[in-house]
Amino acid sequence: MGLQINALHLSYVVHVLGVTGAVLVLVWNISFRGGLAWESSNKNLIFNVHPVLMLIGLVIMGGEAIISYKALPFKKAEKKLIHLILHAIALVLGIIGIYMAFKNHNESGIANLYSLHSWLGIGVIVLYGIQWIYGFLVFFYPGGTGDLRRESLPWHVLFGMFVYILVVANSALGFLEKLTFLESSGIEKYGSEAFLVNFTAIVAILYGTFVLLTALSPIQDNTSHLQNKTLSNGIEVGPGLQFNRTPVYNIKQDMAVEDTKKVEAETECHQVTTQKEDEKAIVPVEPLFPEEKPTHDDTKALSVVQKPSQVCEEKAKVSSSNRDDILAKLETEKKEALIKAWEESEKSKAENKAQQKLSSIGAWENSKKAELEAEKKKVEEDLEKKKAKYIEKMKNKIVLIHKKAEEKRALTEAKRGEELLKAEEMAAKCRATGETPKKLLGWF
């Protein structure tokens, strides 16, 4: 039995809650938990992928897949394909999200499958996969027989609702478990992150509730509003859209109303022309015995009688034409005023937009110039430092070279004095002994 609420209207609430839930879970894991990562030394970033994919995948994408038959204005075959694809995306994202939880636990040395949330998660993903595979084989390709599809459809819908309820409940349980761990590790129980996690869980529960309401509600279109409804003119619209004849008394009543309106209009016109008719001359009645008539015809009383209907029609035409002209003139003036107001508004918007653009360009130019000036000054300072350092280095090298040269000169002088002394001693020895130096012949 369907609820008496339009499923299309409920689907709008589902879309809004889905976007809200996705934004909240992303803000929580990126702004408060440090971001998302497939590989990282910080293992918490790996786990952050798990709640994001599970909420956006199984809860939001799964819910959109469930209401696709009620929320999309397409044919049945197209809705079936969209339903299948959205559930496939939800299943893939859910599998990746569970894999990221196992990856975080294995790399962090944490035990797996020790909580109720993890047990339900494994069961939900298995049931979700079985449901999708069965739906693909029976309802899409290769497709079961007509009797099989007809008998399987209610159970397919019921089992899908059951699995989706488990998905939403387990997501709320996961938020509770994660928040408990975070509070035990030091975050404030009444802090902004705690409130954000709780609100995200509430939005997920509301989203699932409205998904189920949308799935259980009928689609009300214009045709369903027209069915089994009798119009005021006697036309009855049934389920087959068959129109019956209009009753005769209704036509007579309409004619009577139109005649009444005509009489009222003629009465108003007649009141206007009555005074003019009283002023007209009365046509004389010819006597039984005629009298002598004068020879001239100047005394004849001629009367011109105009029909009241002609006067009324002429006045109605004149008044109608004048009214049409006035209305057309007023409509033209109204359009001109609207166009002028729109033109002024657009010009003002263009001016404001241009001024904002020019001011932003000026601010950008000044900031860039300031950055370049600061960079130029920094480069100049670096160059001056490098120059002074290089000059100091060159001076030190010059001093070192001069020192080495002095040392070499001293050694050379010492060696020369030593050699001179040896030569003098050898010469004195040769003079005393009368021998000639032995190295004398070696010089030739």
ROBATI-487219 format. One record per residue (C-alpha): residue number from 0; x, y, z. Coordinates in pm, whole numbers, always signed. Example, Ala and Ser with C-alpha at 12.3 -4.5 7.8 and 13.67 -1.06 7.14 Angstrom:
# residues 2
+-----+--------+--------+--------+
|   i |      X |      Y |      Z |
+-----+--------+--------+--------+
|   0 |  +1230 |   -450 |   +780 |
|   1 |  +1367 |   -106 |   +714 |
+-----+--------+--------+--------+
//
This chain:
# residues 444
+-----+--------+--------+--------+
|   i |      X |      Y |      Z |
+-----+--------+--------+--------+
|   0 |     +0 |     +0 |     +0 |
|   1 |   +162 |   +325 |   -113 |
|   2 |   +178 |   +644 |    +92 |
|   3 |    -31 |   +935 |    -32 |
|   4 |   +276 |  +1153 |    -90 |
|   5 |   +423 |  +1237 |   -427 |
|   6 |   +744 |  +1038 |   -464 |
|   7 |   +894 |  +1305 |   -691 |
|   8 |   +871 |  +1567 |   -415 |
|   9 |  +1032 |  +1332 |   -165 |
|  10 |  +1316 |  +1262 |   -410 |
|  11 |  +1417 |  +1631 |   -396 |
|  12 |  +1468 |  +1598 |    -20 |
|  13 |  +1675 |  +1283 |    -83 |
|  14 |  +1905 |  +1467 |   -324 |
|  15 |  +1958 |  +1757 |    -81 |
|  16 |  +2034 |  +1524 |   +211 |
|  17 |  +2273 |  +1320 |     -8 |
|  18 |  +2476 |  +1626 |   -105 |
|  19 |  +2478 |  +1742 |   +258 |
|  20 |  +2602 |  +1406 |   +385 |
|  21 |  +2879 |  +1387 |   +124 |
|  22 |  +2999 |  +1739 |   +210 |
|  23 |  +2996 |  +1669 |   +585 |
|  24 |  +3195 |  +1345 |   +562 |
|  25 |  +3451 |  +1509 |   +331 |
|  26 |  +3490 |  +1810 |   +561 |
|  27 |  +3535 |  +1580 |   +860 |
|  28 |  +3805 |  +1362 |   +702 |
|  29 |  +3991 |  +1640 |   +518 |
|  30 |  +3970 |  +1934 |   +758 |
|  31 |  +3964 |  +1753 |  +1094 |
|  32 |  +4135 |  +1418 |  +1020 |
|  33 |  +4417 |  +1546 |   +796 |
|  34 |  +4306 |  +1427 |   +452 |
|  35 |  +4288 |  +1110 |   +243 |
|  36 |  +4571 |   +888 |   +115 |
|  37 |  +4619 |   +551 |    -49 |
|  38 |  +4978 |   +520 |    +76 |
|  39 |  +5116 |   +721 |   +366 |
|  40 |  +5339 |   +695 |   +669 |
|  41 |  +5044 |   +834 |   +866 |
|  42 |  +4813 |   +531 |   +866 |
|  43 |  +4513 |   +738 |   +980 |
|  44 |  +4502 |   +901 |   +636 |
|  45 |  +4455 |   +556 |   +483 |
|  46 |  +4164 |   +479 |   +716 |
|  47 |  +3999 |   +814 |   +634 |
|  48 |  +3913 |   +678 |   +288 |
|  49 |  +3690 |   +412 |   +450 |
|  50 |  +3406 |   +633 |   +590 |
|  51 |  +3410 |   +857 |   +281 |
|  52 |  +3366 |   +572 |    +34 |
|  53 |  +3119 |   +380 |   +249 |
|  54 |  +2887 |   +678 |   +299 |
|  55 |  +2910 |   +814 |    -56 |
|  56 |  +2905 |   +465 |   -208 |
|  57 |  +2671 |   +228 |    -26 |
|  58 |  +2448 |   +485 |   +147 |
|  59 |  +2419 |   +774 |   -101 |
|  60 |  +2476 |   +602 |   -437 |
|  61 |  +2274 |   +301 |   -321 |
|  62 |  +1988 |   +529 |   -217 |
|  63 |  +1995 |   +714 |   -550 |
|  64 |  +1981 |   +377 |   -726 |
|  65 |  +1675 |   +273 |   -523 |
|  66 |  +1477 |   +591 |   -602 |
|  67 |  +1585 |   +604 |   -968 |
|  68 |  +1255 |   +445 |  -1075 |
|  69 |  +1061 |   +723 |   -896 |
|  70 |  +1285 |  +1028 |   -946 |
|  71 |  +1393 |  +1007 |  -1311 |
|  72 |  +1166 |  +1104 |  -1605 |
|  73 |  +1293 |   +833 |  -1841 |
|  74 |  +1157 |   +516 |  -1991 |
|  75 |  +1155 |   +193 |  -1795 |
|  76 |  +1452 |    +39 |  -1980 |
|  77 |  +1664 |   +351 |  -1921 |
|  78 |  +1567 |   +361 |  -1553 |
|  79 |  +1660 |     -6 |  -1518 |
|  80 |  +2005 |    +58 |  -1668 |
|  81 |  +2065 |   +360 |  -1440 |
|  82 |  +1946 |   +154 |  -1140 |
|  83 |  +2194 |   -122 |  -1228 |
|  84 |  +2488 |   +115 |  -1289 |
|  85 |  +2437 |   +315 |   -968 |
|  86 |  +2421 |     -4 |   -760 |
|  87 |  +2738 |   -129 |   -932 |
|  88 |  +2919 |   +196 |   -846 |
|  89 |  +2797 |   +172 |   -487 |
|  90 |  +2917 |   -191 |   -463 |
|  91 |  +3263 |   -109 |   -604 |
|  92 |  +3307 |   +191 |   -371 |
|  93 |  +3196 |    -22 |    -76 |
|  94 |  +3448 |   -297 |   -157 |
|  95 |  +3730 |    -40 |   -188 |
|  96 |  +3623 |   +122 |   +142 |
|  97 |  +3637 |   -214 |   +324 |
|  98 |  +3975 |   -287 |   +167 |
|  99 |  +4111 |    +45 |   +298 |
| 100 |  +3996 |    -45 |   +653 |
| 101 |  +4179 |   -382 |   +631 |
| 102 |  +4484 |   -207 |   +483 |
| 103 |  +4496 |    +39 |   +771 |
| 104 |  +4461 |   -236 |  +1032 |
| 105 |  +4726 |   -458 |   +873 |
| 106 |  +4983 |   -178 |   +837 |
| 107 |  +4912 |    -46 |  +1187 |
| 108 |  +4916 |   -384 |  +1358 |
| 109 |  +4548 |   -369 |  +1458 |
| 110 |  +4332 |   -683 |  +1472 |
| 111 |  +4060 |   -729 |  +1208 |
| 112 |  +3692 |   -822 |  +1246 |
| 113 |  +3669 |   -783 |  +1621 |
| 114 |  +3366 |   -547 |  +1641 |
| 115 |  +2997 |   -572 |  +1556 |
| 116 |  +3040 |   -297 |  +1298 |
| 117 |  +3300 |   -502 |  +1107 |
| 118 |  +3085 |   -817 |  +1119 |
| 119 |  +2780 |   -636 |   +986 |
| 120 |  +2994 |   -464 |   +724 |
| 121 |  +3117 |   -794 |   +580 |
| 122 |  +2764 |   -935 |   +584 |
| 123 |  +2619 |   -625 |   +417 |
| 124 |  +2873 |   -617 |   +135 |
| 125 |  +2818 |   -990 |    +67 |
| 126 |  +2438 |   -952 |    +61 |
| 127 |  +2469 |   -640 |   -155 |
| 128 |  +2681 |   -829 |   -407 |
| 129 |  +2441 |  -1126 |   -415 |
| 130 |  +2147 |   -891 |   -467 |
| 131 |  +2320 |   -712 |   -755 |
| 132 |  +2432 |  -1034 |   -929 |
| 133 |  +2083 |  -1188 |   -901 |
| 134 |  +1921 |   -870 |  -1036 |
| 135 |  +2167 |   -854 |  -1324 |
| 136 |  +2109 |  -1217 |  -1428 |
| 137 |  +1730 |  -1225 |  -1385 |
| 138 |  +1620 |   -874 |  -1482 |
| 139 |  +1894 |   -753 |  -1719 |
| 140 |  +2111 |  -1016 |  -1889 |
| 141 |  +2052 |  -1289 |  -1995 |
| 142 |  +1720 |  -1236 |  -1820 |
| 143 |  +1481 |  -1487 |  -1670 |
| 144 |  +1143 |  -1596 |  -1795 |
| 145 |   +839 |  -1375 |  -1748 |
| 146 |   +707 |  -1589 |  -1465 |
| 147 |  +1043 |  -1590 |  -1289 |
| 148 |  +1077 |  -1212 |  -1312 |
| 149 |   +719 |  -1159 |  -1200 |
| 150 |   +760 |  -1385 |   -898 |
| 151 |  +1108 |  -1255 |   -813 |
| 152 |  +1031 |   -883 |   -830 |
| 153 |   +852 |   -847 |   -491 |
| 154 |  +1122 |  -1049 |   -316 |
| 155 |  +1394 |   -852 |   -498 |
| 156 |  +1244 |   -524 |   -375 |
| 157 |  +1191 |   -654 |    -21 |
| 158 |  +1542 |   -799 |     +6 |
| 159 |  +1691 |   -477 |   -136 |
| 160 |  +1507 |   -270 |   +125 |
| 161 |  +1632 |   -502 |   +399 |
| 162 |  +1995 |   -477 |   +281 |
| 163 |  +1972 |    -98 |   +250 |
| 164 |  +1833 |    -68 |   +605 |
| 165 |  +2133 |   -271 |   +725 |
| 166 |  +2364 |    -39 |   +528 |
| 167 |  +2227 |   +276 |   +693 |
| 168 |  +2219 |   +121 |  +1040 |
| 169 |  +2576 |     -7 |  +1010 |
| 170 |  +2698 |   +333 |   +888 |
| 171 |  +2548 |   +496 |  +1198 |
| 172 |  +2713 |   +225 |  +1410 |
| 173 |  +3046 |   +296 |  +1239 |
| 174 |  +3023 |   +669 |  +1314 |
| 175 |  +2947 |   +586 |  +1678 |
| 176 |  +3243 |   +347 |  +1704 |
| 177 |  +3488 |   +591 |  +1543 |
| 178 |  +3372 |   +881 |  +1760 |
| 179 |  +3411 |   +665 |  +2072 |
| 180 |  +3771 |   +582 |  +1976 |
| 181 |  +3846 |   +950 |  +1907 |
| 182 |  +3699 |  +1065 |  +2239 |
| 183 |  +3897 |   +803 |  +2425 |
| 184 |  +4213 |   +927 |  +2250 |
| 185 |  +4164 |  +1286 |  +2363 |
| 186 |  +3923 |  +1490 |  +2149 |
| 187 |  +3661 |  +1697 |  +2328 |
| 188 |  +3324 |  +1532 |  +2375 |
| 189 |  +3147 |  +1861 |  +2310 |
| 190 |  +3392 |  +1984 |  +2050 |
| 191 |  +3321 |  +2079 |  +1690 |
| 192 |  +3450 |  +1749 |  +1552 |
| 193 |  +3224 |  +1546 |  +1781 |
| 194 |  +2921 |  +1750 |  +1677 |
| 195 |  +3018 |  +1717 |  +1311 |
| 196 |  +3039 |  +1336 |  +1334 |
| 197 |  +2703 |  +1315 |  +1512 |
| 198 |  +2534 |  +1543 |  +1258 |
| 199 |  +2679 |  +1338 |   +972 |
| 200 |  +2532 |  +1021 |  +1122 |
| 201 |  +2193 |  +1193 |  +1166 |
| 202 |  +2196 |  +1311 |   +803 |
| 203 |  +2276 |   +955 |   +691 |
| 204 |  +1980 |   +819 |   +889 |
| 205 |  +1746 |  +1088 |   +752 |
| 206 |  +1872 |  +1017 |   +403 |
| 207 |  +1794 |   +647 |   +436 |
| 208 |  +1449 |   +725 |   +582 |
| 209 |  +1353 |   +949 |   +291 |
| 210 |  +1488 |   +695 |    +43 |
| 211 |  +1251 |   +434 |   +186 |
| 212 |   +960 |   +684 |   +189 |
| 213 |  +1027 |   +769 |   -175 |
| 214 |  +1041 |   +403 |   -273 |
| 215 |   +709 |   +334 |    -94 |
| 216 |   +525 |   +640 |   -230 |
| 217 |   +339 |   +652 |   -563 |
| 218 |   +421 |   +877 |   -855 |
| 219 |   +141 |  +1131 |   -905 |
| 220 |   +130 |  +1283 |  -1253 |
| 221 |   -132 |  +1489 |  -1437 |
| 222 |   -310 |  +1182 |  -1570 |
| 223 |   -367 |  +1037 |  -1223 |
| 224 |   -515 |  +1368 |  -1108 |
| 225 |   -763 |  +1365 |  -1395 |
| 226 |   -884 |  +1011 |  -1335 |
| 227 |  -1227 |   +956 |  -1175 |
| 228 |  -1294 |  +1333 |  -1162 |
| 229 |  -1616 |  +1504 |  -1287 |
| 230 |  -1569 |  +1853 |  -1425 |
| 231 |  -1815 |  +2135 |  -1366 |
| 232 |  -1946 |  +2133 |  -1727 |
| 233 |  -2055 |  +1772 |  -1709 |
| 234 |  -1752 |  +1609 |  -1871 |
| 235 |  -1642 |  +1296 |  -1686 |
| 236 |  -1286 |  +1167 |  -1719 |
| 237 |  -1247 |   +800 |  -1637 |
| 238 |   -945 |   +571 |  -1620 |
| 239 |   -953 |   +533 |  -1997 |
| 240 |   -982 |   +910 |  -2061 |
| 241 |  -1327 |   +872 |  -2229 |
| 242 |  -1526 |  +1198 |  -2253 |
| 243 |  -1909 |  +1176 |  -2224 |
| 244 |  -2149 |  +1419 |  -2387 |
| 245 |  -2232 |  +1746 |  -2213 |
| 246 |  -2589 |  +1748 |  -2065 |
| 247 |  -2843 |  +1975 |  -2243 |
| 248 |  -2943 |  +2163 |  -1931 |
| 249 |  -2587 |  +2282 |  -1882 |
| 250 |  -2586 |  +2432 |  -2231 |
| 251 |  -2917 |  +2608 |  -2159 |
| 252 |  -2786 |  +2750 |  -1836 |
| 253 |  -2478 |  +2885 |  -2012 |
| 254 |  -2696 |  +3045 |  -2281 |
| 255 |  -2918 |  +3201 |  -2014 |
| 256 |  -2616 |  +3352 |  -1843 |
| 257 |  -2490 |  +3497 |  -2172 |
| 258 |  -2834 |  +3647 |  -2251 |
| 259 |  -2848 |  +3809 |  -1908 |
| 260 |  -2512 |  +3973 |  -1969 |
| 261 |  -2631 |  +4105 |  -2307 |
| 262 |  -2952 |  +4252 |  -2156 |
| 263 |  -2752 |  +4432 |  -1887 |
| 264 |  -2522 |  +4583 |  -2148 |
| 265 |  -2815 |  +4698 |  -2365 |
| 266 |  -2991 |  +4847 |  -2057 |
| 267 |  -2690 |  +5061 |  -1977 |
| 268 |  -2673 |  +5175 |  -2337 |
| 269 |  -3049 |  +5245 |  -2345 |
| 270 |  -3030 |  +5471 |  -2040 |
| 271 |  -2778 |  +5685 |  -2220 |
| 272 |  -2992 |  +5723 |  -2533 |
| 273 |  -3329 |  +5781 |  -2357 |
| 274 |  -3268 |  +6151 |  -2298 |
| 275 |  -3182 |  +6205 |  -2662 |
| 276 |  -3494 |  +6027 |  -2782 |
| 277 |  -3719 |  +6249 |  -2563 |
| 278 |  -3578 |  +6558 |  -2732 |
| 279 |  -3666 |  +6434 |  -3080 |
| 280 |  -3982 |  +6553 |  -3258 |
| 281 |  -4294 |  +6333 |  -3248 |
| 282 |  -4432 |  +6220 |  -3581 |
| 283 |  -4784 |  +6380 |  -3635 |
| 284 |  -5085 |  +6159 |  -3694 |
| 285 |  -5287 |  +6234 |  -4008 |
| 286 |  -5647 |  +6352 |  -3920 |
| 287 |  -5959 |  +6184 |  -4052 |
| 288 |  -6071 |  +6495 |  -4246 |
| 289 |  -5767 |  +6670 |  -4391 |
| 290 |  -5742 |  +7048 |  -4367 |
| 291 |  -5615 |  +7285 |  -4626 |
| 292 |  -5249 |  +7291 |  -4655 |
| 293 |  -5048 |  +7600 |  -4709 |
| 294 |  -4877 |  +7642 |  -5040 |
| 295 |  -4535 |  +7639 |  -4895 |
| 296 |  -4377 |  +7337 |  -4721 |
| 297 |  -4178 |  +7527 |  -4458 |
| 298 |  -4422 |  +7442 |  -4178 |
| 299 |  -4389 |  +7070 |  -4220 |
| 300 |  -4255 |  +6902 |  -3912 |
| 301 |  -4008 |  +6642 |  -4011 |
| 302 |  -3878 |  +6400 |  -3757 |
| 303 |  -3570 |  +6185 |  -3789 |
| 304 |  -3583 |  +5881 |  -3568 |
| 305 |  -3268 |  +5690 |  -3503 |
| 306 |  -3279 |  +5339 |  -3375 |
| 307 |  -3140 |  +5303 |  -3020 |
| 308 |  -2959 |  +4984 |  -3113 |
| 309 |  -2757 |  +5165 |  -3380 |
| 310 |  -2652 |  +5438 |  -3137 |
| 311 |  -2557 |  +5178 |  -2877 |
| 312 |  -2353 |  +4976 |  -3125 |
| 313 |  -2170 |  +5288 |  -3248 |
| 314 |  -2092 |  +5400 |  -2893 |
| 315 |  -1985 |  +5049 |  -2800 |
| 316 |  -1755 |  +5036 |  -3102 |
| 317 |  -1607 |  +5379 |  -3022 |
| 318 |  -1564 |  +5299 |  -2653 |
| 319 |  -1422 |  +4956 |  -2736 |
| 320 |  -1172 |  +5101 |  -2984 |
| 321 |  -1072 |  +5377 |  -2742 |
| 322 |  -1029 |  +5125 |  -2462 |
| 323 |   -817 |  +4899 |  -2684 |
| 324 |   -602 |  +5196 |  -2783 |
| 325 |   -558 |  +5301 |  -2420 |
| 326 |   -478 |  +4947 |  -2310 |
| 327 |   -230 |  +4907 |  -2595 |
| 328 |    -69 |  +5239 |  -2505 |
| 329 |    -48 |  +5142 |  -2137 |
| 330 |    +98 |  +4805 |  -2229 |
| 331 |   +356 |  +4974 |  -2453 |
| 332 |   +450 |  +5221 |  -2179 |
| 333 |   +473 |  +4937 |  -1928 |
| 334 |   +703 |  +4742 |  -2159 |
| 335 |   +915 |  +5052 |  -2220 |
| 336 |   +942 |  +5112 |  -1845 |
| 337 |  +1039 |  +4750 |  -1785 |
| 338 |  +1294 |  +4758 |  -2067 |
| 339 |  +1440 |  +5084 |  -1937 |
| 340 |  +1459 |  +4951 |  -1583 |
| 341 |  +1623 |  +4631 |  -1710 |
| 342 |  +1866 |  +4835 |  -1920 |
| 343 |  +1961 |  +5054 |  -1622 |
| 344 |  +2001 |  +4747 |  -1404 |
| 345 |  +2221 |  +4572 |  -1659 |
| 346 |  +2431 |  +4885 |  -1709 |
| 347 |  +2473 |  +4922 |  -1335 |
| 348 |  +2571 |  +4556 |  -1306 |
| 349 |  +2819 |  +4595 |  -1591 |
| 350 |  +2969 |  +4906 |  -1433 |
| 351 |  +2999 |  +4742 |  -1091 |
| 352 |  +3146 |  +4429 |  -1247 |
| 353 |  +3397 |  +4633 |  -1447 |
| 354 |  +3495 |  +4838 |  -1141 |
| 355 |  +3544 |  +4524 |   -934 |
| 356 |  +3749 |  +4372 |  -1215 |
| 357 |  +3961 |  +4684 |  -1253 |
| 358 |  +4016 |  +4709 |   -878 |
| 359 |  +4113 |  +4343 |   -864 |
| 360 |  +4350 |  +4395 |  -1157 |
| 361 |  +4506 |  +4695 |   -984 |
| 362 |  +4546 |  +4502 |   -661 |
| 363 |  +4697 |  +4210 |   -852 |
| 364 |  +4938 |  +4444 |  -1033 |
| 365 |  +5048 |  +4611 |   -711 |
| 366 |  +5097 |  +4281 |   -534 |
| 367 |  +5300 |  +4140 |   -823 |
| 368 |  +5513 |  +4456 |   -841 |
| 369 |  +5573 |  +4441 |   -468 |
| 370 |  +5672 |  +4076 |   -495 |
| 371 |  +5913 |  +4151 |   -782 |
| 372 |  +6061 |  +4450 |   -600 |
| 373 |  +6115 |  +4238 |   -290 |
| 374 |  +6270 |  +3964 |   -501 |
| 375 |  +6492 |  +4218 |   -680 |
| 376 |  +6607 |  +4364 |   -351 |
| 377 |  +6675 |  +4017 |   -216 |
| 378 |  +6874 |  +3926 |   -527 |
| 379 |  +7076 |  +4248 |   -501 |
| 380 |  +7149 |  +4179 |   -135 |
| 381 |  +7253 |  +3825 |   -218 |
| 382 |  +7478 |  +3952 |   -494 |
| 383 |  +7638 |  +4208 |   -263 |
| 384 |  +7698 |  +3938 |     -3 |
| 385 |  +7844 |  +3706 |   -265 |
| 386 |  +8059 |  +3987 |   -402 |
| 387 |  +8198 |  +4079 |    -60 |
| 388 |  +8257 |  +3714 |    +18 |
| 389 |  +8434 |  +3657 |   -313 |
| 390 |  +8653 |  +3966 |   -269 |
| 391 |  +8746 |  +3853 |    +80 |
| 392 |  +8828 |  +3512 |    -57 |
| 393 |  +9050 |  +3661 |   -329 |
| 394 |  +9232 |  +3876 |    -74 |
| 395 |  +9296 |  +3572 |   +142 |
| 396 |  +9433 |  +3388 |   -159 |
| 397 |  +9664 |  +3678 |   -246 |
| 398 |  +9795 |  +3685 |   +112 |
| 399 |  +9849 |  +3311 |   +104 |
| 400 | +10033 |  +3329 |   -229 |
| 401 | +10257 |  +3610 |    -98 |
| 402 | +10332 |  +3405 |   +213 |
| 403 | +10427 |  +3101 |    +10 |
| 404 | +10648 |  +3314 |   -215 |
| 405 | +10831 |  +3457 |    +88 |
| 406 | +10885 |  +3108 |   +223 |
| 407 | +11026 |  +2996 |   -111 |
| 408 | +11254 |  +3300 |   -126 |
| 409 | +11384 |  +3228 |   +224 |
| 410 | +11455 |  +2868 |   +136 |
| 411 | +11631 |  +2970 |   -181 |
| 412 | +11848 |  +3224 |     +4 |
| 413 | +11933 |  +2971 |   +273 |
| 414 | +12026 |  +2712 |    +16 |
| 415 | +12241 |  +2961 |   -174 |
| 416 | +12431 |  +3060 |   +145 |
| 417 | +12483 |  +2697 |   +227 |
| 418 | +12617 |  +2620 |   -120 |
| 419 | +12850 |  +2925 |   -109 |
| 420 | +12981 |  +2815 |   +225 |
| 421 | +13049 |  +2465 |    +96 |
| 422 | +13232 |  +2606 |   -206 |
| 423 | +13452 |  +2827 |     +9 |
| 424 | +13537 |  +2534 |   +241 |
| 425 | +13623 |  +2310 |    -55 |
| 426 | +13842 |  +2578 |   -210 |
| 427 | +14028 |  +2630 |   +117 |
| 428 | +14080 |  +2259 |   +153 |
| 429 | +14217 |  +2229 |   -201 |
| 430 | +14455 |  +2515 |   -140 |
| 431 | +14581 |  +2355 |   +176 |
| 432 | +14637 |  +2014 |    +18 |
| 433 | +14730 |  +2134 |   -328 |
| 434 | +14469 |  +1911 |   -488 |
| 435 | +14236 |  +2017 |   -753 |
| 436 | +13860 |  +1987 |   -702 |
| 437 | +13720 |  +1654 |   -829 |
| 438 | +13412 |  +1803 |   -980 |
| 439 | +13604 |  +2039 |  -1201 |
| 440 | +13623 |  +1790 |  -1485 |
| 441 | +13252 |  +1711 |  -1449 |
| 442 | +13167 |  +2063 |  -1559 |
| 443 | +13301 |  +2009 |  -1910 |
+-----+--------+--------+--------+
//
